[in-house]
Amino acid sequence: MSDYNRDDSTGNLSTISNQELTRLYELYDVGSVDFTAIRAEMVRRGFRFQDTPVREAGQEAEQTSRVWSGRGAKLSYAKGWSLFWEILFLVLGLAFFMAMMDASEWEPDLIISLYLGFGVSMIISLGALISGARNLANHKSGSPEAVRSGLWQIILGVIWALLGTAVLVIGVIELLSLLEWNVEEIPYLIVTLITVAMVCAAFSITLITLGREMGSTG
């Protein structure tokens, strides 16, 4: 498969991205002129290869393996800045919590507490979502450096699952009380209950999925 789109793909290897370079590396035949040029460019950028000798019957020639570690691939988004977003929104969430608790004189009722937990979780989760999205983008490099713990995202996902459960329980209690004195309000409460529960489920599923995927580049 050598000479495939030579003018477009391998004309100036120094200008293409790491992702495109690795794609071309898998595309061309081992030992071809294009393959050799691409491999040389990857070595120049710091990629590490594991050459495996493959002996053919009756021959002493060695064939170059395609195995590479990806350690030379540069991460698109710095881990430090991803951590910064997590910390920033954590601080904002705690500040929001303190402000709302102070406004309620530190004695909020059950419904207010649920709203407060919903708001704080949403603020903190925004930082976790930004960080997780940046990390998944880094996974495209195939570098082991892209791997990082997704425990924070998973913890937040569990919190959202608990919030959704609390919403359903409190909502059902409210529905039962409305049956006795205000049946007209029931449809509005049902719509609100379903909407809020689905929001909680969306945050929970997204964060848990992000957390699981952040720990692997496979």
C-alpha positions in Angstrom: 0.0 0.0 0.0 3.0 2.3 -0.4 2.8 5.5 -2.4 -0.9 5.9 -1.3 -1.6 9.7 -1.5 2.1 10.4 -1.2 1.8 14.0 -2.3 -1.1 14.7 0.1 -0.1 12.6 3.2 3.7 12.2 3.3 4.9 15.3 1.4 5.8 17.2 4.5 5.6 15.0 7.6 6.8 17.7 9.9 3.6 19.7 9.5 1.0 17.0 10.3 -0.3 16.2 13.8 0.7 13.2 15.9 -2.7 11.7 15.4 -2.4 11.8 11.6 1.1 10.6 11.8 0.1 7.5 13.8 -2.7 6.9 11.4 -0.3 6.8 8.4 2.1 4.6 10.4 -0.7 2.0 10.6 -1.6 2.5 6.9 1.6 1.8 5.0 3.3 -1.5 4.4 6.2 -2.3 6.8 9.5 -1.7 5.0 8.1 0.7 2.4 9.7 4.0 1.7 6.7 5.8 3.2 6.6 3.6 6.3 10.3 4.3 6.9 9.9 8.0 6.5 6.9 8.1 8.9 8.7 6.0 11.5 11.8 8.3 11.3 9.5 11.3 11.9 7.9 9.6 14.9 11.3 8.8 16.3 12.3 12.5 15.8 9.2 13.5 17.8 10.1 11.2 20.7 7.9 8.1 20.1 9.3 4.9 21.5 9.2 1.7 19.6 9.6 -1.9 20.6 11.3 -3.7 17.7 10.5 -7.4 17.5 12.6 -9.7 15.3 10.5 -11.9 13.1 12.4 -14.5 11.2 10.9 -16.0 8.1 11.5 -19.6 6.9 15.0 -19.9 5.3 15.8 -16.2 5.9 17.7 -14.3 8.5 16.0 -10.9 7.7 14.3 -9.1 10.6 11.1 -7.3 10.2 10.2 -4.1 12.1 7.3 -4.4 14.4 4.5 -1.8 14.4 4.4 -1.8 18.2 5.0 1.6 19.8 4.4 3.0 23.2 3.1 6.4 22.3 5.2 8.1 24.9 6.3 10.8 22.5 2.7 12.0 21.8 2.1 15.4 23.3 -1.1 15.8 25.3 -3.6 18.2 23.8 -4.7 19.6 27.2 -2.4 20.0 30.3 -3.4 17.9 33.3 -2.6 20.9 35.6 -5.3 23.1 33.9 -7.8 20.2 34.1 -7.2 20.0 37.8 -7.5 23.8 38.0 -11.1 23.6 36.6 -12.1 21.0 39.1 -10.7 23.0 42.1 -12.2 26.3 40.8 -15.8 24.9 40.6 -15.4 23.1 43.9 -14.5 26.4 45.6 -17.5 28.1 43.8 -19.8 25.3 44.9 -18.7 25.6 48.5 -19.0 29.4 48.4 -22.6 29.0 47.0 -23.4 26.5 49.8 -22.1 28.9 52.5 -24.0 31.8 51.0 -27.4 29.9 50.8 -27.0 28.4 54.2 -26.3 31.9 55.7 -29.4 33.3 53.9 -31.6 30.6 55.5 -29.9 31.2 58.9 -28.5 27.7 58.8 -32.0 26.1 59.3 -33.2 25.2 55.8 -36.3 22.9 55.5 -36.3 19.7 53.6 -37.2 21.1 50.2 -34.7 24.0 50.5 -32.0 21.5 51.4 -32.8 19.5 48.3 -32.6 22.5 46.1 -29.4 23.5 47.8 -27.8 20.1 47.2 -29.0 20.2 43.6 -27.4 23.6 43.0 -24.1 22.8 44.7 -23.8 19.5 42.9 -24.4 21.1 39.6 -21.7 23.8 40.1 -19.1 21.3 41.3 -20.0 18.8 38.5 -19.3 21.5 35.8 -15.6 21.4 36.7 -15.6 17.6 36.7 -17.2 17.6 33.3 -14.7 20.1 31.8 -11.8 18.1 33.3 -13.2 14.8 32.0 -13.8 16.1 28.5 -10.2 17.4 28.4 -8.9 14.1 29.6 -10.9 12.1 26.9 -9.5 14.4 24.3 -6.0 13.6 25.5 -6.8 9.9 25.0 -6.5 10.4 21.3 -2.7 10.7 21.6 -2.6 7.1 22.9 -0.1 8.2 25.5 0.0 6.5 28.9 0.4 10.0 30.3 -3.3 10.6 29.4 -4.4 8.2 32.1 -5.6 9.7 35.3 -7.9 8.8 38.1 -11.6 9.3 37.5 -12.6 8.7 41.1 -13.8 12.3 41.6 -16.1 12.0 38.6 -17.5 8.7 39.9 -18.1 10.1 43.4 -20.1 13.0 41.9 -22.0 10.5 39.7 -23.0 8.6 42.8 -24.1 11.8 44.5 -26.3 12.6 41.5 -27.8 9.1 41.7 -28.6 9.7 45.4 -30.1 13.1 44.6 -32.3 11.6 41.9 -33.5 9.0 44.4 -34.3 11.7 47.0 -36.2 13.7 44.4 -38.4 10.6 43.5 -39.1 9.8 47.2 -40.0 13.4 48.1 -42.0 13.8 44.9 -44.1 10.7 45.6 -44.8 11.9 49.1 -45.9 15.3 47.7 -48.1 13.5 45.1 -49.9 11.5 47.8 -50.6 14.7 49.8 -52.0 16.5 46.7 -54.5 13.6 46.1 -56.3 14.8 49.2 -56.7 18.5 48.6 -55.3 19.8 45.2 -55.7 17.2 42.4 -55.3 20.0 39.7 -51.6 20.5 40.7 -50.7 16.8 40.2 -49.9 16.9 36.4 -47.5 19.9 37.0 -45.8 18.1 39.9 -45.4 14.9 37.8 -43.8 16.8 34.9 -41.4 18.6 37.3 -40.6 15.4 39.1 -39.8 13.5 35.9 -37.7 16.3 34.5 -35.6 16.8 37.6 -35.1 13.0 38.0 -33.9 12.7 34.4 -31.5 15.6 34.9 -30.0 13.8 37.9 -29.8 10.6 35.9 -28.1 12.4 33.0 -25.4 13.9 35.3 -25.0 10.5 37.1 -24.5 8.5 33.9 -22.2 11.0 32.3 -20.0 11.5 35.3 -19.7 7.8 36.1 -18.9 7.0 32.4 -16.3 9.7 32.3 -14.7 8.4 35.5 -14.4 4.9 34.2 -13.0 6.0 30.8 -10.4 8.3 32.3 -8.5 5.4 33.8 -7.6 3.8 30.5 -6.3 4.7 27.0 -7.2 1.3 25.7 
